[in-house]
């Protein structure tokens, strides 16, 4: 009898612990889905919303969102009827809370959650800050980071959760960069950097997606692929880089071996 009571107590404790963890998980997802109460300063421009935990001039926020919108509009992915929300986490605890396992990233979009989160930033100067508190230099301004993360949201809306995460990383991140950079992307410069094997062309060394962006640009601008074809039947990375090599002989950075990716 005492043994049975012990087993019963352990089972009840395990059920209660599971229920508590489940409740916390549901509560956390609910906050991610509706984070507005944690960000007191908000402004909207068309279907875009920008929120921050620190004050900014509403007109500056609208001007920034207009820049983001103009970049998103360059892509067939853009849906003017889809509300998109961005939240700037300046306070360290908010950053850790909302980024969770993605802590260290500049921005995060957790498809299917319809919100994107950014590291600390200055709306007025259109700059995102790096982990050391220094502004990230152009061309990767705050508008770029916002557009990049919103493209992930739009891609998830187009393909669904499984389709979004099944995409090869070079397509998913390269497309987000291609749209996020918009008019600041110069394919001739990117080809030259690719040919010379510059550090920014190695995602693992630089943490940047310039190489992926160049692949996407090649597919859309040179190979003439449609966006739908790129998203639903992306070519092998080796094939894309062979095409790049044909117009700009590559000097692949040591250890990069990009052609082995999906």
N, C-alpha and C positions, 0 to 999 in steps of 0.2 A: 504493500500500500504506500509506504513512504516513497518507494521508487517511482510508482505511478504518479504520485503527486509531484515529484521532482521533474519528471518528464513533461507533465502537463504545464507546470510553471515555466519551464524552459520554452515550450512551444508558444505559450501566451506571450512571453517576453519577446520571442523571435517575431511573432506576428505584429506586436506593438512596434518593434523596432523597424520592421518593413513598412508598416503604415506611416510611421513618422518620416522615414526617408522618402517615401512616395509623396507624402504631403509637402515636404520641403521642395522636392523636384517640381511638383505641379505649381507650387507657389513661385518658384524661381522662373519657370517658363512663363507664367502669367505676368510677372514683372517685365521680363524681356519683351513680351508682346505689347505691353502697355507701360512704357517707362516714363511717360510724361510727368508723373508726380515728382520724379527725381530731378527734373530739369525745368527750372522756373522761368527761363527766358526763351521765348519761342517767336518765330516769324514764319510766314508762308509766302510763297511765290508760285502762282499756278498750282500745280499738283505736288509741289515739293515743300517740305517743312524742315526748318533747321532749329534745333534746340540746343541749349547749353546750360551748364550749371553755373556759368558766370555771365554777367550782363554784357551785352553788345548793342550797338546802335541798330535799330530795326532796319533802317535804310541800307546800312552796310550789309546786313544779312540778306536782304532782298537782292542787292546787287551781286552778292556772291552766288546766290541761288540762280540768278539769271545766267551767270557764267556756266554754272553746272548744267542748267537746262539746255543751253545752246550746244553743249558738247553731247549731251544725251540725244538731242534731236538729230545728230548726224548718223544715228544708227536706226535701222528698222526695228530694233528691239524696243525702242522707246514707245511707251503707251501713255499719252497725255491724260488718260482717265484713271491711271493707277496712282493712288496716293503713295508717296515715298517720304519716309521720315529719317532724318539724320540727327544723331545725338553726340555732342562733343563732351567728352569726359575729362575735365580739367583736374578735378580733385583725384588724388591717387586712389582713394578707396573706391570711388565710382569706377575708375578705370579697371581696377582689379575685379570688382564685382561684375561688371558687364562684359568684360573680355574673358574672364574666367580662364579656361585652358589656352586661350589665344593671347594671354598676356605677353607682351613683347612686340606684338604686331602694331602697325600704324592704324589699321582699321579692321573692322570685322563685319561680315554679313552672314548671319546664321540661317540660311535658307531652311525652312520656309518662313521664319519669323520676319514679318514685314517692317524691319527697322535696321538701320546700319549705325555703327558706333565708331567714333573716331577718338584718337588720342588728343591730348591737350593742343589747342590751336588758338590763333589770333584771327578773328574774323576780319578786322579792319585791314590788316596787312596781307590777308589771304595766305597765311602760312601755318603749316602744321609743325609742331615741335618734335624733335627726335628724343630718344630716351635720356639724353644728357641735358635737355632743356634748350637746345639750340634749334633755330628755325631751319627746316629742310630747304635747301636752295632750289631755285627754279631748275628745270621746268615742272618739278613735282610740287606744285602749290596746293593749297587747301582745296581748291576747285577740282584739281585732278583727283585727290584722294576721295572726295565726296562722289564724284562721277564714277570712279573705279568701283567703289563698294556698291553703288546703286546699280551698276551694270550686273553685278552678281545677283541682286534682287530681281532684276528684269529677266535675267537668264533663267533663274529658278522659276519665275512665273511662266516663262515660255515652255520650259522643258519638264517642269515638275521636279520634285526632290530627287528622285532616282536619276533622272536624266541629267540634272545639273551636276551631281557628284560623280556620274559615270564619265563625264567629259574628261579627256586628257588634261592634265594640269596646264599644259602649254596653251591649250585652247581657252580654258576657263580664265586663266590669269592674263593671257595675251590679249584676248578680246577686251577684258576690262581695262587694260592699259591702253589699248588702241583707241577706245572711245574716250577714256579719261584724259588722254593726252590731246586728242583731237587736233586742232590747228597747230599745236606746239610740236607735233611729231613730224620729223623730216626723214623720209625714207632714205634719201641719199646719205645723210649723216649716219643713220643706223647701219646701212650697208657698209660704209667705210669702217665703222667701229667693229662690225662683224668680221670684215676682211682682216683687220689689224689685230683681232683677238683682244680687244680692250676689256678690262676687268668687268665693266658693267654688262658685258655680254655673257657672263657666267653667273647664272642665278644663284648657284650655291655659294659663290665667293662674295657676290655683291649684295644679295638679298633683293635684287631688282629683276624686273620681268622684261627688260629691253629685248632680249633674244626671243622670248615668246611673242612679244608685240610685233617684232619684225616678221616672224613666221606668219602671224595672222595677216599682217599687211600684205605679205607676198601672196597668200591664198586669195585675198579679196581683191587686191589691186593688180596683181601680175597674172596669177593663174585664172582669174575671172570667176572664182567660186562665188556662189550666193551665200548669204549668211545662213540660210536654212541648211544648205548642204554642209557647211562647215560645222554646224551644231549637231546635225543628225548623222553625218557620215564623214567625220574628219579624216583627212589623209594621215598616213604614217609620218612621224616627225622626220624620219630619214629621207622620205620622198621630198618633203618641203625643203629640207636643207640641201638636197641635191639640186633643187631648182635655184636656191640662193647661190650655191657654188657656181652655177652656170652663168650667173650675172655678176658675181663678186666672189672670186676664190677665197675660201674661208681659211682663217688661221684659228683653229679651235683651241681655246684656252686649255692648258693641261688639266686633266681630271674632269672636264666638263662632259665629254661624251654625250652631247645632247641627242644625237640621232637614235639612241637606244630607248628613249622615252616613248610612251604610248603613241 
